């Protein structure tokens, strides 16, 4: 028989930042030996997808700056990666192994610097030049319109047509207008020629159009109502009118004008761009083949970004005239959002309507009081449209006025491993 004592001895391991490493030592009188080594860590597993977003939070006074923020895909903020105010950080892109993020720092007088940083927020360093893979990286496929085939998703940066540099922008700004297209422009007799039938790729049914009741449409000659016909049962369901109809266009995947659908597992959608007016520009509505409903993704434009292999998608979402906290100024903002297969929606709900427009319940959306909302809701119901979509995640502070200057998602084990949303043109 002999007495065994157990000790834990803390050991420095310089190559493993964040690790608490211990040596397990078993002793008996006058002797000891090492039985084994184990490590404890509080770091988050890199098995989760992560997204880095360049966000510029607008402020009431002074000049705001764009910094990098790293989120887990489920929306948990992991850390702020940069905080330098000498320029505007933009276009962060993960390397294919997910171990490095390269980004651009736009300085005054159109000077550009290239930097890299590791996802844990370590090893920030200035590069002599942009890596070849970074310069060659393109925006990932999105749903777009025919006239925007060569244009990747881009944030509504102020005066973007004059300058693609975020360093040249102010706190309040104008937003470039999306081109308007009308599916009926080529139809000489809209009374006899409705929009084309849209067949679901899985053969489950088709979208078709019928004339609305006399006098109830905004333009009676073009008063077409969307319907859905189930292929198996033959049942027909009235869906309603697209917002801004007849000025609408089905969206397609960049590089494939014949691909209008996002069918990924339980996610079954097609998207429409609808022009509203000169003030609000265009919006995007998703038709959900599961719910047989139209769901508006944003009060203004939203560019759907594919996440291949996942029943989900991202959007680069535009919100116009967002109030800058602490002031009466407004700005045209943009955010990255994530949507899951079960598209969340709110109908007949004033508070949901206010959230949709990015304001709190004690604010008013362009003079839209509750009574005025109820009146508008009644009109929407008559037109068969009453639902506002809510993303699963918005990668930004709640209630913020912000501009997105690019984003990148790293998805371990998926193809492609990196999803990229570049700021401005590729």
SVG drawing of the C-alpha trace seen along z (x, -y; Angstrom):
<svg xmlns="http://www.w3.org/2000/svg" viewBox="-67 -66 79 68">
<polyline fill="none" stroke="black" stroke-width="0.4" points="0.0,0.0 1.2,-3.5 -0.4,-7.0 -1.0,-8.6 -1.4,-12.3 -2.9,-14.0 -1.8,-17.5 -2.8,-19.8 0.1,-21.9 -0.7,-24.9 1.6,-24.9 2.0,-27.8 1.3,-26.7 2.2,-29.8 1.0,-28.3 -2.6,-27.8 -4.1,-31.2 -7.1,-30.9 -6.3,-27.4 -5.9,-26.5 -3.5,-23.6 -2.7,-21.4 -0.4,-18.5 -1.8,-15.7 0.8,-14.5 0.4,-11.5 2.9,-11.2 3.8,-8.9 6.4,-9.7 9.7,-11.0 8.7,-10.1 6.4,-11.5 5.5,-10.9 3.4,-12.5 0.3,-10.5 -1.2,-12.5 -2.0,-15.9 -5.4,-17.4 -6.7,-20.9 -9.7,-22.9 -10.9,-25.6 -13.7,-28.2 -13.4,-28.9 -16.3,-28.4 -16.2,-25.5 -15.3,-26.5 -17.8,-23.8 -20.5,-26.6 -20.8,-28.8 -19.6,-32.3 -20.2,-35.6 -18.1,-38.7 -19.9,-41.9 -18.5,-45.4 -20.9,-47.7 -21.0,-51.4 -23.3,-52.5 -24.4,-56.1 -24.3,-58.6 -25.9,-61.9 -22.7,-63.9 -19.2,-63.5 -18.2,-61.0 -19.0,-57.3 -16.7,-54.6 -17.2,-51.1 -15.7,-48.2 -15.8,-44.4 -18.1,-42.4 -18.0,-38.6 -21.3,-36.8 -22.2,-33.1 -24.8,-32.2 -27.5,-32.1 -27.0,-35.8 -24.9,-35.7 -22.2,-38.4 -18.9,-36.8 -16.7,-39.9 -15.9,-43.2 -12.7,-42.6 -11.6,-46.1 -12.0,-49.6 -9.6,-51.8 -11.2,-55.2 -8.6,-56.3 -10.7,-54.9 -13.6,-52.7 -13.2,-48.9 -15.0,-47.1 -15.2,-43.9 -14.1,-41.4 -13.6,-37.9 -12.8,-34.6 -9.9,-32.6 -11.1,-29.1 -9.8,-27.4 -11.7,-30.0 -8.5,-30.8 -8.0,-34.3 -10.1,-37.3 -8.7,-39.8 -10.4,-43.3 -9.9,-46.7 -9.4,-49.9 -10.5,-52.9 -8.6,-56.0 -9.1,-59.7 -8.2,-60.8 -9.1,-57.3 -6.1,-55.6 -6.6,-51.9 -4.9,-49.5 -5.3,-45.8 -5.3,-44.1 -5.8,-40.6 -7.0,-39.4 -7.8,-36.0 -11.4,-35.2 -10.5,-35.2 -9.5,-38.8 -5.7,-38.1 -2.8,-38.7 -4.1,-42.0 -1.6,-43.1 -1.2,-45.4 -0.5,-43.6 1.9,-44.9 -0.8,-44.0 -4.1,-42.2 -3.7,-38.4 -4.5,-37.1 -7.5,-35.1 -8.9,-38.2 -8.7,-40.3 -10.2,-37.5 -13.1,-36.8 -16.6,-37.6 -19.9,-38.0 -21.7,-34.7 -24.8,-34.0 -27.9,-36.0 -31.4,-36.4 -31.4,-39.4 -33.3,-41.0 -32.5,-40.8 -31.1,-44.4 -28.8,-43.7 -27.3,-40.5 -23.7,-41.8 -24.3,-43.8 -23.7,-41.9 -25.5,-42.8 -24.3,-46.1 -25.1,-48.1 -26.9,-51.4 -23.9,-53.5 -24.3,-57.2 -23.5,-58.7 -22.5,-55.3 -22.8,-56.1 -20.3,-58.9 -17.9,-57.0 -17.7,-53.4 -15.5,-54.3 -17.2,-54.2 -14.5,-56.7 -16.2,-59.4 -19.7,-59.1 -21.6,-61.2 -24.1,-60.4 -27.2,-60.9 -27.4,-60.0 -29.3,-59.2 -29.8,-55.7 -29.3,-54.5 -32.5,-53.5 -33.1,-50.0 -34.2,-49.9 -37.9,-49.3 -39.3,-46.6 -42.8,-45.5 -43.7,-42.0 -46.6,-43.3 -44.6,-45.9 -44.6,-43.7 -48.3,-42.9 -50.4,-44.9 -53.7,-43.7 -53.4,-43.0 -57.1,-42.0 -56.5,-38.9 -52.8,-38.2 -52.1,-37.7 -48.6,-37.3 -46.9,-34.0 -47.8,-30.9 -45.0,-30.0 -44.7,-26.2 -43.1,-24.9 -39.9,-22.8 -41.1,-19.9 -44.4,-19.6 -46.5,-20.5 -48.4,-23.2 -48.4,-26.5 -48.9,-30.2 -51.4,-31.7 -53.4,-34.9 -57.0,-36.0 -58.6,-39.3 -59.8,-41.0 -63.2,-42.3 -64.1,-45.4 -63.0,-48.6 -61.0,-47.1 -57.5,-47.2 -55.3,-50.3 -55.3,-50.0 -58.3,-48.1 -56.9,-47.0 -53.9,-45.5 -55.9,-44.2 -54.5,-40.7 -54.7,-38.7 -52.2,-35.8 -53.6,-32.3 -52.1,-29.0 -53.3,-25.6 -52.3,-22.4 -51.3,-19.8 -52.4,-16.8 -55.8,-18.0 -56.6,-20.6 -57.6,-23.0 -57.1,-26.7 -56.2,-29.2 -56.4,-33.0 -53.1,-34.6 -53.6,-38.3 -51.9,-41.1 -48.2,-41.8 -47.3,-45.2 -46.9,-47.8 -48.5,-45.5 -48.3,-45.6 -44.7,-46.8 -43.0,-43.6 -40.4,-41.1 -39.6,-37.5 -36.0,-37.3 -33.5,-34.7 -30.2,-33.4 -27.2,-35.3 -25.8,-33.6 -28.9,-31.5 -31.9,-33.5 -34.0,-30.3 -33.6,-29.5 -36.3,-31.4 -36.7,-29.1 -35.0,-28.5 -35.9,-24.9 -33.6,-23.6 -35.1,-20.9 -38.2,-22.4 -37.4,-25.8 -39.6,-26.4 -39.7,-29.9 -39.7,-32.2 -39.1,-35.9 -40.6,-39.0 -39.2,-42.5 -42.0,-45.0 -41.7,-48.8 -43.6,-50.8 -43.0,-54.5 -40.2,-57.1 -40.0,-57.5 -39.9,-53.9 -38.3,-52.5 -38.7,-48.8 -39.4,-45.9 -39.0,-42.1 -41.8,-39.6 -41.3,-35.9 -44.0,-33.4 -43.9,-30.5 -45.1,-27.4 -45.6,-25.7 -47.8,-28.4 -49.2,-29.6 -48.6,-33.2 -46.8,-36.3 -44.4,-37.6 -42.7,-41.0 -39.1,-40.8 -38.4,-44.5 -40.3,-47.8 -37.6,-48.6 -35.3,-46.3 -33.8,-43.1 -31.3,-41.0 -31.6,-37.2 -28.2,-35.5 -28.0,-31.7 -26.6,-29.4 -26.2,-26.2 -26.9,-23.0 -28.9,-24.9 -32.6,-25.4 -32.0,-29.1 -30.8,-32.3 -29.3,-35.7 -30.5,-39.0 -28.8,-42.4 -31.7,-44.4 -32.3,-48.1 -34.3,-50.3 -34.8,-53.9 -35.3,-56.9 -34.2,-55.2 -33.9,-57.7 -30.3,-58.1 -30.5,-57.6 -30.3,-60.8 -31.3,-63.0 -34.1,-63.8 -31.9,-63.0 -32.6,-60.0 -30.4,-57.9 -30.8,-55.1 -29.5,-52.0 -28.6,-48.4 -28.2,-45.2 -27.4,-41.5 -30.3,-39.2 -30.8,-35.5 -34.1,-33.7 -34.9,-30.1 -37.2,-27.6 -40.2,-28.6 -40.4,-32.2 -41.6,-34.2 -44.4,-36.6 -46.8,-38.9 -50.2,-39.8 -52.8,-42.2 -50.3,-43.5 -49.4,-47.2 -46.4,-46.5 -45.1,-44.0 -45.6,-46.6 -43.5,-49.1 -40.8,-46.5 -40.8,-45.7 -39.9,-49.4 -37.2,-49.3 -38.8,-51.6 -40.0,-51.2 -43.7,-51.2 -43.6,-54.8 -42.4,-56.2 -44.4,-56.8 -43.5,-55.6 -43.8,-58.7 -46.9,-59.8 -48.4,-56.4 -50.5,-56.3 -52.4,-53.3 -55.7,-54.6 -54.0,-55.1 -52.4,-51.7 -55.8,-50.1 -57.1,-51.9 -54.1,-50.7 -54.6,-47.2 -58.2,-47.1 -57.0,-48.1 -54.3,-45.5 -56.8,-42.8 -59.0,-43.7 -55.9,-43.3 -55.0,-40.0 -51.8,-41.2 -51.3,-41.7 -48.2,-40.0 -44.8,-41.4 -41.8,-39.1 -39.4,-38.9 -35.9,-37.5 -34.6,-34.9 -31.5,-37.1 -30.4,-40.6 -26.6,-40.9 -26.6,-44.4 -27.5,-46.1 -31.2,-46.3 -32.8,-49.6 -29.6,-50.8 -29.2,-53.0 -26.3,-51.3 -24.8,-50.7 -23.3,-47.4 -20.0,-47.5 -19.7,-43.8 -19.9,-40.5 -18.5,-37.0 -19.7,-33.7 -17.5,-30.7 -19.4,-27.4 -17.2,-24.4 -18.1,-21.2 -20.3,-22.8 -19.7,-23.7 -18.8,-26.3 -17.2,-26.9 -17.2,-30.7 -20.1,-32.9 -19.2,-36.5 -21.2,-39.7 -18.9,-42.3 -19.4,-46.1 -20.2,-47.7 -19.2,-46.2 -16.9,-43.2"/>
</svg>
